[in-house]
Amino acid sequence: MKQEVEKSYATADVVAKLRRLASALEAGKPLEMYIAGKRIYVPSNATVTFEYEHDGDEAEVEIELRWKPRRKSRERSAQVPGTSPD
Protein backbone atom coordinates (compact mmCIF):
# COMPACT_ATOMS: atom_id res chain seq x y z
CA MET A 1 0.00 0.00 0.00
CA LYS A 2 1.52 3.30 -1.11
CA GLN A 3 1.17 6.36 1.11
CA GLU A 4 2.32 9.85 0.26
CA VAL A 5 2.23 12.83 2.61
CA GLU A 6 3.50 16.26 1.63
CA LYS A 7 3.37 19.59 3.44
CA SER A 8 5.04 22.99 3.10
CA TYR A 9 6.46 24.54 6.26
CA ALA A 10 7.58 27.97 7.42
CA THR A 11 11.32 28.56 7.15
CA ALA A 12 11.89 28.26 10.92
CA ASP A 13 10.16 24.84 10.96
CA VAL A 14 12.20 23.63 7.98
CA VAL A 15 15.41 24.72 9.69
CA ALA A 16 14.45 22.85 12.88
CA LYS A 17 13.59 19.67 10.94
CA LEU A 18 16.83 19.80 8.95
CA ARG A 19 18.90 20.36 12.12
CA ARG A 20 17.30 17.34 13.80
CA LEU A 21 17.87 15.26 10.67
CA ALA A 22 21.51 16.34 10.42
CA SER A 23 22.11 15.60 14.12
CA ALA A 24 20.59 12.12 13.84
CA LEU A 25 22.58 11.31 10.68
CA GLU A 26 25.81 12.57 12.22
CA ALA A 27 25.26 10.54 15.39
CA GLY A 28 24.16 7.43 13.45
CA LYS A 29 20.85 7.41 15.31
CA PRO A 30 17.27 6.87 14.15
CA LEU A 31 14.90 9.82 13.96
CA GLU A 32 11.23 10.31 14.75
CA MET A 33 9.63 13.15 12.85
CA TYR A 34 6.19 14.37 11.88
CA ILE A 35 5.03 15.34 8.41
CA ALA A 36 1.55 16.86 8.23
CA GLY A 37 0.77 15.28 11.61
CA LYS A 38 1.89 11.78 10.56
CA ARG A 39 4.62 10.24 12.73
CA ILE A 40 7.52 8.88 10.68
CA TYR A 41 10.34 6.68 12.01
CA VAL A 42 13.55 7.04 10.01
CA PRO A 43 16.10 4.33 10.87
CA SER A 44 19.78 5.07 11.29
CA ASN A 45 20.61 3.14 8.10
CA ALA A 46 18.43 5.29 5.82
CA THR A 47 20.04 6.33 2.53
CA VAL A 48 20.00 10.05 1.71
CA THR A 49 19.79 11.21 -1.90
CA PHE A 50 19.86 14.76 -3.26
CA GLU A 51 18.00 15.32 -6.51
CA TYR A 52 18.02 18.40 -8.75
CA GLU A 53 15.47 18.87 -11.50
CA HIS A 54 15.18 21.74 -13.96
CA ASP A 55 12.32 21.95 -16.41
CA GLY A 56 11.78 25.17 -18.34
CA ASP A 57 11.23 28.02 -15.93
CA GLU A 58 11.02 25.88 -12.78
CA ALA A 59 13.78 24.20 -10.75
CA GLU A 60 13.50 21.79 -7.82
CA VAL A 61 15.81 20.23 -5.23
CA GLU A 62 14.61 17.22 -3.26
CA ILE A 63 16.24 15.60 -0.25
CA GLU A 64 15.05 12.02 -0.16
CA LEU A 65 15.53 9.45 2.61
CA ARG A 66 14.96 5.77 1.74
CA TRP A 67 14.81 2.66 3.89
CA LYS A 68 12.93 -0.60 4.15
CA PRO A 69 10.28 -0.27 6.88
CA ARG A 70 10.32 -2.81 9.67
CA ARG A 71 7.08 -4.71 10.15
CA LYS A 72 7.18 -5.67 13.85
CA SER A 73 9.64 -3.54 15.77
CA ARG A 74 10.78 0.05 15.49
CA GLU A 75 14.10 1.51 16.50
CA ARG A 76 13.98 3.95 19.39
CA SER A 77 13.69 7.48 18.13
CA ALA A 78 16.18 10.30 18.43
CA GLN A 79 13.44 12.85 18.99
CA VAL A 80 14.78 16.01 20.52
CA PRO A 81 13.18 16.72 23.92
CA GLY A 82 10.69 19.55 23.75
CA THR A 83 9.69 18.95 20.12
CA SER A 84 6.13 18.14 19.24
CA PRO A 85 4.09 16.98 16.26
CA ASP A 86 3.13 19.46 13.55
C-alpha positions as CSV (number, residue, x, y, z in Angstrom):
1,M,0.0,0.0,0.0
2,K,1.5,3.3,-1.1
3,Q,1.2,6.4,1.1
4,E,2.3,9.9,0.3
5,V,2.2,12.8,2.6
6,E,3.5,16.3,1.6
7,K,3.4,19.6,3.4
8,S,5.0,23.0,3.1
9,Y,6.5,24.5,6.3
10,A,7.6,28.0,7.4
11,T,11.3,28.6,7.1
12,A,11.9,28.3,10.9
13,D,10.2,24.8,11.0
14,V,12.2,23.6,8.0
15,V,15.4,24.7,9.7
16,A,14.4,22.8,12.9
17,K,13.6,19.7,10.9
18,L,16.8,19.8,9.0
19,R,18.9,20.4,12.1
20,R,17.3,17.3,13.8
21,L,17.9,15.3,10.7
22,A,21.5,16.3,10.4
23,S,22.1,15.6,14.1
24,A,20.6,12.1,13.8
25,L,22.6,11.3,10.7
26,E,25.8,12.6,12.2
27,A,25.3,10.5,15.4
28,G,24.2,7.4,13.5
29,K,20.8,7.4,15.3
30,P,17.3,6.9,14.2
31,L,14.9,9.8,14.0
32,E,11.2,10.3,14.8
33,M,9.6,13.2,12.9
34,Y,6.2,14.4,11.9
35,I,5.0,15.3,8.4
36,A,1.5,16.9,8.2
37,G,0.8,15.3,11.6
38,K,1.9,11.8,10.6
39,R,4.6,10.2,12.7
40,I,7.5,8.9,10.7
41,Y,10.3,6.7,12.0
42,V,13.5,7.0,10.0
43,P,16.1,4.3,10.9
44,S,19.8,5.1,11.3
45,N,20.6,3.1,8.1
46,A,18.4,5.3,5.8
47,T,20.0,6.3,2.5
48,V,20.0,10.0,1.7
49,T,19.8,11.2,-1.9
50,F,19.9,14.8,-3.3
51,E,18.0,15.3,-6.5
52,Y,18.0,18.4,-8.8
53,E,15.5,18.9,-11.5
54,H,15.2,21.7,-14.0
55,D,12.3,21.9,-16.4
56,G,11.8,25.2,-18.3
57,D,11.2,28.0,-15.9
58,E,11.0,25.9,-12.8
59,A,13.8,24.2,-10.7
60,E,13.5,21.8,-7.8
61,V,15.8,20.2,-5.2
62,E,14.6,17.2,-3.3
63,I,16.2,15.6,-0.3
64,E,15.1,12.0,-0.2
65,L,15.5,9.4,2.6
66,R,15.0,5.8,1.7
67,W,14.8,2.7,3.9
68,K,12.9,-0.6,4.1
69,P,10.3,-0.3,6.9
70,R,10.3,-2.8,9.7
71,R,7.1,-4.7,10.1
72,K,7.2,-5.7,13.8
73,S,9.6,-3.5,15.8
74,R,10.8,0.0,15.5
75,E,14.1,1.5,16.5
76,R,14.0,4.0,19.4
77,S,13.7,7.5,18.1
78,A,16.2,10.3,18.4
79,Q,13.4,12.8,19.0
80,V,14.8,16.0,20.5
81,P,13.2,16.7,23.9
82,G,10.7,19.6,23.8
83,T,9.7,19.0,20.1
84,S,6.1,18.1,19.2
85,P,4.1,17.0,16.3
86,D,3.1,19.5,13.6
